[in-house]
Amino acid sequence: MIYTKDRIAFESKIYKNDIILETSLSRLKQHTDNGFFIISAFRGNLLNEENLKRHNELQKDIREKKLGFFELLGRWVENKGKEDEKLHEEISLFVPYRGIFIDKDFFNFSVELMNKYDQDAIVYKEKNSPIYILDRDQNVIEEIGEFKPDKI
């Protein structure tokens, strides 16, 4: 989906009103068992227009690998624990694992995108493992554990 200022303003109102479709949530849950990653192309220091452009490019990169995604409204704290700490809301993409990838290739693709879009971290899960937040050096920042919609 191509995002414009009007589209993101509309969707932000929907998400902020906590409207969640149960069918979407249950479909998302089905994908968590096989693995996934969550990534955003947004950066807090960029203008909204640039973030939307980057988001559309990220979608294109994912589709080129024959992967699908779900759009989510994400939140990230930049400069956590510092004086200039700031919470940002951003559109994120939940990318479920597909069997066309060898597990390590899927992981490497997620790290490649994290670096390309200058992200501090991604949410990542392999099959039969907990959910982790990983930094650019692939270190675990936090173990989230099992899928809980209000936690990731």
C-alpha positions, -999 to +999 in steps of 0.1 A: +000+000+000+013+034-009+012+059+020+003+095+017-001+121+045-039+117+044-036+079+046-013+079+076-034+105+094-065+084+088-048+052+100-033+068+131-068+078+142-080+042+138-050+027+157-053+053+185-089+044+190-077+008+197-098-007+169-084-042+163-100-067+140-100-101+156-096-118+123-065-099+116-051-106+150-058-143+147-042-144+112-011-127+126-009-152+155-009-181+129+023-167+114+042-163+146+048-201+150+070-204+119+090-172+125+089-136+115+106-102+118+092-068+124+109-038+109+102-001+101+119+023+077+109+053+098+134+075+117+125+101+143+148+127+128+133+126+093+103+144+079+070+125+075+073+127+037+108+111+038+096+084+062+066+075+039+090+073+009+113+050+029+083+029+040+071+024+005+107+014-006+109-011+023+076-027+011+091-030-024+123-046-010+102-072+008+080-080-021+110-084-044+120-114-021+085-128-027+076-122+009+044-108+023+038-085+053+012-070+076+013-033+085+014-025+122+015+007+141+047+004+161+064+024+188+101+029+195+119+048+221+149+065+206+178+074+230+163+053+258+175+063+292+190+095+280+180+131+285+167+134+249+147+101+251+117+103+228+088+079+219+080+077+182+050+061+166+057+046+132+044+022+106+061-012+110+060-043+088+054-078+102+071-101+078+063-138+082+088-165+074+081-184+041+096-218+033+113-204+002+141-192+025+167-212+044+163-199+080+197-181+080+189-164+047+157-150+062+176-138+092+203-123+070+177-105+049+161-090+081+196-077+092+203-064+057+171-043+058+178-031+094+211-017+081+198-004+048+171+016+067+193+026+095+172+010+122+184+006+158+167-028+162+143-054+148+119-078+164+129-113+153+116-149+159+127-182+145+106-213+146+105-229+181+123-200+197+112-170+218+108-135+203+138-112+206+146-076+200+180-076+182+203-046+177+224-039+146+252-061+159+227-090+162+229-088+200+197-095+221+184-062+236+154-079+251+138-113+251+100-108+247+092-145+249+059-157+234+036-138+211+014-114+230-003-087+208+001-060+234+038-067+240+054-066+205 
